[in-house]
Amino acid sequence: MELNAMIGCLSELGCTDEQKETAMVFFESGQISELVRYLKKCRCDLIDEMHESQRKVDRMDYLIRKAEKETV
C-alpha cells in the first residue's frame, strides 16, 4: 500500500488529522501490525458512529409515527 493512497482513504472516511498522523507514523516506521491494530480500532469507532446514527434514525421514525397518529 502506498502512504498517499492510505492517507487519501482515511480522509475520505472522515478520519481526523490526528488519526491520519498516527496511521502515518506506524506506516512510515514499518510497524505494520500496529498499523493494522490501529486501523481496526478506527473501524470500531466508525461502527459505533453508525450505531449511534441508527439509534437517531429509530428515534426520528418513532416521532414520525407518533405525529402521524395525531393527525388520524
N, CA, C and O atoms as CSV, one atom per row, in Angstrom:
chain,resi,resn,atom,element,x,y,z
A,1,MET,N,N,0.857,-1.172,0.000
A,1,MET,CA,C,0.000,0.000,0.000
A,1,MET,C,C,0.901,1.233,0.000
A,1,MET,O,O,1.946,1.252,0.651
A,2,GLU,N,N,0.497,2.228,-0.715
A,2,GLU,CA,C,1.234,3.489,-0.772
A,2,GLU,C,C,0.706,4.432,0.311
A,2,GLU,O,O,-0.494,4.475,0.583
A,3,LEU,N,N,1.615,5.178,0.917
A,3,LEU,CA,C,1.251,6.081,2.015
A,3,LEU,C,C,0.195,7.092,1.583
A,3,LEU,O,O,-0.798,7.281,2.285
A,4,ASN,N,N,0.393,7.739,0.448
A,4,ASN,CA,C,-0.563,8.763,-0.002
A,4,ASN,C,C,-1.954,8.171,-0.238
A,4,ASN,O,O,-2.966,8.810,0.050
A,5,ALA,N,N,-1.992,6.949,-0.763
A,5,ALA,CA,C,-3.288,6.296,-1.002
A,5,ALA,C,C,-3.982,6.007,0.326
A,5,ALA,O,O,-5.189,6.207,0.463
A,6,MET,N,N,-3.207,5.536,1.302
A,6,MET,CA,C,-3.786,5.236,2.610
A,6,MET,C,C,-4.331,6.507,3.255
A,6,MET,O,O,-5.448,6.513,3.772
A,7,ILE,N,N,-3.546,7.583,3.226
A,7,ILE,CA,C,-3.982,8.850,3.824
A,7,ILE,C,C,-5.216,9.371,3.102
A,7,ILE,O,O,-6.133,9.894,3.734
A,8,GLY,N,N,-5.242,9.228,1.774
A,8,GLY,CA,C,-6.415,9.646,0.996
A,8,GLY,C,C,-7.665,8.889,1.406
A,8,GLY,O,O,-8.737,9.473,1.559
A,9,CYS,N,N,-7.517,7.585,1.582
A,9,CYS,CA,C,-8.657,6.762,2.018
A,9,CYS,C,C,-9.138,7.186,3.400
A,9,CYS,O,O,-10.338,7.306,3.644
A,10,LEU,N,N,-8.185,7.409,4.296
A,10,LEU,CA,C,-8.561,7.830,5.649
A,10,LEU,C,C,-9.286,9.174,5.615
A,10,LEU,O,O,-10.224,9.396,6.380
A,11,SER,N,N,-8.852,10.063,4.734
A,11,SER,CA,C,-9.530,11.363,4.598
A,11,SER,C,C,-10.956,11.176,4.105
A,11,SER,O,O,-11.884,11.805,4.615
A,12,GLU,N,N,-11.131,10.302,3.103
A,12,GLU,CA,C,-12.471,10.034,2.571
A,12,GLU,C,C,-13.387,9.446,3.641
A,12,GLU,O,O,-14.600,9.659,3.621
A,13,LEU,N,N,-12.798,8.709,4.568
A,13,LEU,CA,C,-13.579,8.094,5.636
A,13,LEU,C,C,-13.922,9.068,6.752
A,13,LEU,O,O,-14.677,8.736,7.667
A,14,GLY,N,N,-13.367,10.267,6.672
A,14,GLY,CA,C,-13.661,11.278,7.681
A,14,GLY,C,C,-12.771,11.198,8.904
A,14,GLY,O,O,-13.110,11.741,9.955
A,15,CYS,N,N,-11.634,10.526,8.780
A,15,CYS,CA,C,-10.714,10.436,9.908
A,15,CYS,C,C,-10.119,11.805,10.210
A,15,CYS,O,O,-9.934,12.632,9.317
A,16,THR,N,N,-9.828,12.022,11.467
A,16,THR,CA,C,-9.252,13.296,11.887
A,16,THR,C,C,-7.790,13.377,11.462
A,16,THR,O,O,-7.180,12.373,11.096
A,17,ASP,N,N,-7.245,14.575,11.517
A,17,ASP,CA,C,-5.830,14.748,11.210
A,17,ASP,C,C,-4.968,13.941,12.175
A,17,ASP,O,O,-3.939,13.387,11.788
A,18,GLU,N,N,-5.396,13.881,13.424
A,18,GLU,CA,C,-4.656,13.114,14.427
A,18,GLU,C,C,-4.650,11.626,14.081
A,18,GLU,O,O,-3.619,10.964,14.201
A,19,GLN,N,N,-5.793,11.103,13.654
A,19,GLN,CA,C,-5.863,9.698,13.273
A,19,GLN,C,C,-4.978,9.417,12.064
A,19,GLN,O,O,-4.278,8.405,12.018
A,20,LYS,N,N,-5.014,10.317,11.089
A,20,LYS,CA,C,-4.173,10.138,9.896
A,20,LYS,C,C,-2.703,10.191,10.266
A,20,LYS,O,O,-1.902,9.412,9.747
A,21,GLU,N,N,-2.342,11.098,11.154
A,21,GLU,CA,C,-0.949,11.228,11.591
A,21,GLU,C,C,-0.479,9.963,12.302
A,21,GLU,O,O,0.627,9.483,12.056
A,22,THR,N,N,-1.317,9.428,13.180
A,22,THR,CA,C,-0.964,8.209,13.901
A,22,THR,C,C,-0.751,7.053,12.933
A,22,THR,O,O,0.225,6.312,13.052
A,23,ALA,N,N,-1.658,6.898,11.980
A,23,ALA,CA,C,-1.525,5.833,10.983
A,23,ALA,C,C,-0.256,6.021,10.163
A,23,ALA,O,O,0.443,5.055,9.857
A,24,MET,N,N,0.034,7.258,9.811
A,24,MET,CA,C,1.221,7.557,9.013
A,24,MET,C,C,2.493,7.195,9.774
A,24,MET,O,O,3.430,6.653,9.188
A,25,VAL,N,N,2.535,7.490,11.078
A,25,VAL,CA,C,3.709,7.167,11.888
A,25,VAL,C,C,3.935,5.655,11.907
A,25,VAL,O,O,5.059,5.190,11.718
A,26,PHE,N,N,2.870,4.892,12.133
A,26,PHE,CA,C,3.004,3.432,12.127
A,26,PHE,C,C,3.487,2.937,10.768
A,26,PHE,O,O,4.375,2.089,10.684
A,27,PHE,N,N,2.895,3.476,9.710
A,27,PHE,CA,C,3.241,3.053,8.357
A,27,PHE,C,C,4.701,3.359,8.040
A,27,PHE,O,O,5.445,2.489,7.587
A,28,GLU,N,N,5.097,4.593,8.282
A,28,GLU,CA,C,6.453,5.023,7.932
A,28,GLU,C,C,7.522,4.322,8.760
A,28,GLU,O,O,8.647,4.141,8.296
A,29,SER,N,N,7.175,3.924,9.990
A,29,SER,CA,C,8.156,3.253,10.843
A,29,SER,C,C,8.158,1.737,10.627
A,29,SER,O,O,8.905,1.011,11.283
A,30,GLY,N,N,7.320,1.271,9.708
A,30,GLY,CA,C,7.281,-0.151,9.399
A,30,GLY,C,C,6.561,-1.001,10.429
A,30,GLY,O,O,6.670,-2.227,10.410
A,31,GLN,N,N,5.826,-0.361,11.325
A,31,GLN,CA,C,5.077,-1.080,12.361
A,31,GLN,C,C,3.707,-1.489,11.809
A,31,GLN,O,O,2.671,-0.984,12.244
A,32,ILE,N,N,3.725,-2.393,10.863
A,32,ILE,CA,C,2.503,-2.745,10.144
A,32,ILE,C,C,1.491,-3.429,11.057
A,32,ILE,O,O,0.290,-3.188,10.932
A,33,SER,N,N,1.958,-4.282,11.976
A,33,SER,CA,C,0.996,-4.925,12.883
A,33,SER,C,C,0.325,-3.881,13.775
A,33,SER,O,O,-0.863,-4.001,14.076
A,34,GLU,N,N,1.071,-2.862,14.199
A,34,GLU,CA,C,0.483,-1.770,14.987
A,34,GLU,C,C,-0.475,-0.952,14.127
A,34,GLU,O,O,-1.522,-0.514,14.603
A,35,LEU,N,N,-0.117,-0.747,12.866
A,35,LEU,CA,C,-0.995,-0.025,11.943
A,35,LEU,C,C,-2.318,-0.767,11.794
A,35,LEU,O,O,-3.390,-0.166,11.871
A,36,VAL,N,N,-2.233,-2.078,11.582
A,36,VAL,CA,C,-3.454,-2.874,11.430
A,36,VAL,C,C,-4.298,-2.794,12.690
A,36,VAL,O,O,-5.515,-2.625,12.610
A,37,ARG,N,N,-3.675,-2.912,13.840
A,37,ARG,CA,C,-4.405,-2.817,15.119
A,37,ARG,C,C,-5.082,-1.448,15.235
A,37,ARG,O,O,-6.236,-1.350,15.652
A,38,TYR,N,N,-4.357,-0.403,14.865
A,38,TYR,CA,C,-4.913,0.955,14.952
A,38,TYR,C,C,-6.073,1.130,13.970
A,38,TYR,O,O,-7.099,1.714,14.320
A,39,LEU,N,N,-5.915,0.628,12.740
A,39,LEU,CA,C,-6.989,0.744,11.753
A,39,LEU,C,C,-8.232,-0.019,12.215
A,39,LEU,O,O,-9.355,0.421,11.969
A,40,LYS,N,N,-8.038,-1.150,12.878
A,40,LYS,CA,C,-9.182,-1.894,13.410
A,40,LYS,C,C,-9.887,-1.094,14.500
A,40,LYS,O,O,-11.112,-1.133,14.608
A,41,LYS,N,N,-9.114,-0.369,15.308
A,41,LYS,CA,C,-9.712,0.485,16.332
A,41,LYS,C,C,-10.531,1.593,15.669
A,41,LYS,O,O,-11.643,1.898,16.100
A,42,CYS,N,N,-9.969,2.191,14.619
A,42,CYS,CA,C,-10.692,3.232,13.878
A,42,CYS,C,C,-11.974,2.666,13.275
A,42,CYS,O,O,-13.001,3.345,13.244
A,43,ARG,N,N,-11.915,1.427,12.796
A,43,ARG,CA,C,-13.092,0.771,12.234
A,43,ARG,C,C,-14.164,0.615,13.311
A,43,ARG,O,O,-15.344,0.866,13.061
A,44,CYS,N,N,-13.756,0.206,14.488
A,44,CYS,CA,C,-14.713,0.066,15.602
A,44,CYS,C,C,-15.364,1.405,15.931
A,44,CYS,O,O,-16.559,1.471,16.222
A,45,ASP,N,N,-14.567,2.472,15.882
A,45,ASP,CA,C,-15.120,3.808,16.127
A,45,ASP,C,C,-16.181,4.152,15.084
A,45,ASP,O,O,-17.221,4.720,15.418
A,46,LEU,N,N,-15.915,3.807,13.814
A,46,LEU,CA,C,-16.891,4.066,12.751
A,46,LEU,C,C,-18.169,3.257,12.975
A,46,LEU,O,O,-19.270,3.758,12.747
A,47,ILE,N,N,-18.025,2.021,13.415
A,47,ILE,CA,C,-19.197,1.191,13.682
A,47,ILE,C,C,-20.008,1.786,14.828
A,47,ILE,O,O,-21.238,1.800,14.778
A,48,ASP,N,N,-19.325,2.276,15.858
A,48,ASP,CA,C,-20.033,2.937,16.963
A,48,ASP,C,C,-20.811,4.148,16.459
A,48,ASP,O,O,-21.954,4.366,16.861
A,49,GLU,N,N,-20.192,4.936,15.579
A,49,GLU,CA,C,-20.880,6.099,14.995
A,49,GLU,C,C,-22.098,5.657,14.191
A,49,GLU,O,O,-23.151,6.292,14.246
A,50,MET,N,N,-21.946,4.560,13.442
A,50,MET,CA,C,-23.050,4.047,12.638
A,50,MET,C,C,-24.205,3.626,13.543
A,50,MET,O,O,-25.365,3.918,13.253
A,51,HIS,N,N,-23.888,2.946,14.628
A,51,HIS,CA,C,-24.937,2.517,15.544
A,51,HIS,C,C,-25.636,3.716,16.189
A,51,HIS,O,O,-26.855,3.706,16.360
A,52,GLU,N,N,-24.878,4.731,16.540
A,52,GLU,CA,C,-25.481,5.936,17.114
A,52,GLU,C,C,-26.395,6.606,16.087
A,52,GLU,O,O,-27.480,7.075,16.431
A,53,SER,N,N,-25.957,6.651,14.832
A,53,SER,CA,C,-26.801,7.221,13.783
A,53,SER,C,C,-28.073,6.409,13.614
A,53,SER,O,O,-29.149,6.975,13.421
A,54,GLN,N,N,-27.962,5.088,13.685
A,54,GLN,CA,C,-29.147,4.235,13.563
A,54,GLN,C,C,-30.108,4.489,14.709
A,54,GLN,O,O,-31.320,4.515,14.499
A,55,ARG,N,N,-29.589,4.679,15.924
A,55,ARG,CA,C,-30.459,4.994,17.064
A,55,ARG,C,C,-31.203,6.310,16.824
A,55,ARG,O,O,-32.382,6.432,17.158
A,56,LYS,N,N,-30.516,7.281,16.250
A,56,LYS,CA,C,-31.152,8.570,15.957
A,56,LYS,C,C,-32.244,8.400,14.913
A,56,LYS,O,O,-33.319,8.986,15.038
A,57,VAL,N,N,-31.978,7.606,13.890
A,57,VAL,CA,C,-32.989,7.352,12.858
A,57,VAL,C,C,-34.193,6.651,13.479
A,57,VAL,O,O,-35.338,6.986,13.173
A,58,ASP,N,N,-33.933,5.681,14.350
A,58,ASP,CA,C,-35.034,4.979,15.014
A,58,ASP,C,C,-35.878,5.941,15.841
A,58,ASP,O,O,-37.105,5.853,15.832
A,59,ARG,N,N,-35.233,6.856,16.552
A,59,ARG,CA,C,-35.972,7.843,17.348
A,59,ARG,C,C,-36.804,8.759,16.446
A,59,ARG,O,O,-37.945,9.096,16.763
A,60,MET,N,N,-36.206,9.157,15.310
A,60,MET,CA,C,-36.929,10.010,14.373
A,60,MET,C,C,-38.136,9.274,13.808
A,60,MET,O,O,-39.211,9.861,13.683
A,61,ASP,N,N,-37.976,7.996,13.465
A,61,ASP,CA,C,-39.105,7.196,12.982
A,61,ASP,C,C,-40.214,7.136,14.025
A,61,ASP,O,O,-41.397,7.218,13.694
A,62,TYR,N,N,-39.822,6.992,15.291
A,62,TYR,CA,C,-40.802,6.973,16.375
A,62,TYR,C,C,-41.591,8.281,16.408
A,62,TYR,O,O,-42.817,8.274,16.518
A,63,LEU,N,N,-40.870,9.410,16.311
A,63,LEU,CA,C,-41.548,10.710,16.335
A,63,LEU,C,C,-42.472,10.871,15.138
A,63,LEU,O,O,-43.564,11.425,15.264
A,64,ILE,N,N,-42.049,10.397,13.997
A,64,ILE,CA,C,-42.885,10.482,12.788
A,64,ILE,C,C,-44.158,9.659,12.990
A,64,ILE,O,O,-45.253,10.137,12.691
A,65,ARG,N,N,-44.029,8.440,13.487
A,65,ARG,CA,C,-45.205,7.606,13.716
A,65,ARG,C,C,-46.154,8.253,14.717
A,65,ARG,O,O,-47.369,8.249,14.525
A,66,LYS,N,N,-45.587,8.810,15.790
A,66,LYS,CA,C,-46.418,9.488,16.795
A,66,LYS,C,C,-47.163,10.655,16.171
A,66,LYS,O,O,-48.359,10.828,16.407
A,67,ALA,N,N,-46.467,11.455,15.378
A,67,ALA,CA,C,-47.097,12.620,14.752
A,67,ALA,C,C,-48.179,12.187,13.757
A,67,ALA,O,O,-49.235,12.813,13.670
A,68,GLU,N,N,-47.910,11.119,13.015
A,68,GLU,CA,C,-48.909,10.638,12.063
A,68,GLU,C,C,-50.163,10.146,12.775
A,68,GLU,O,O,-51.269,10.341,12.273
A,69,LYS,N,N,-50.013,9.518,13.926
A,69,LYS,CA,C,-51.170,9.053,14.684
A,69,LYS,C,C,-52.002,10.221,15.201
A,69,LYS,O,O,-53.221,10.106,15.329
A,70,GLU,N,N,-51.361,11.327,15.494
A,70,GLU,CA,C,-52.060,12.515,15.973
A,70,GLU,C,C,-52.944,13.126,14.887
A,70,GLU,O,O,-53.961,13.748,15.192
A,71,THR,N,N,-52.562,12.952,13.622
A,71,THR,CA,C,-53.313,13.570,12.532
A,71,THR,C,C,-54.446,12.678,12.029
A,71,THR,O,O,-55.267,13.113,11.221
A,72,VAL,N,N,-54.495,11.431,12.503
A,72,VAL,CA,C,-55.541,10.499,12.028
A,72,VAL,C,C,-56.797,10.653,12.837
A,72,VAL,O,O,-57.782,9.958,12.587
